């Protein structure tokens, strides 16, 4: 049985570089329904952990390893997921309202029925790294791997790529994002 208080206290000490600190290693842990509201799990290893229906609202998951984690119906409202690795994570039905997903790797993640991503559109597995590309229509921001910028900045970055297939993939994604934005604005 995992004593979360002990793990979280040791992790906080590790983050502060204090004596007795230890990075949280919760790989494959069963944390179903856990109350982790506001917990600081920056850089923690939560790979393949079962966090189904867990309360992670306002949690700090900066650069956390959540690859293939099960976050089914998890509450991630206002969570800091900046640069988190959510590769192939199960986020079905998760509440992501107000979550910071900047530079998060959502490649292969299942976001079906997730809440709070009303303005996000995604195109999966394009470019050389086969990453998921997300577009925030409201703020005109594209997230793709370490790239974050406007559609125009992505267009400029993509222009003249050596690999014409990848260039064509990004051109198609940009056109798709623009078209969907027109439809939502009632222009199409």
Order of alpha helices (4+ residues) and beta strands (2+ residues): alpha-beta-beta-beta-beta-alpha-alpha
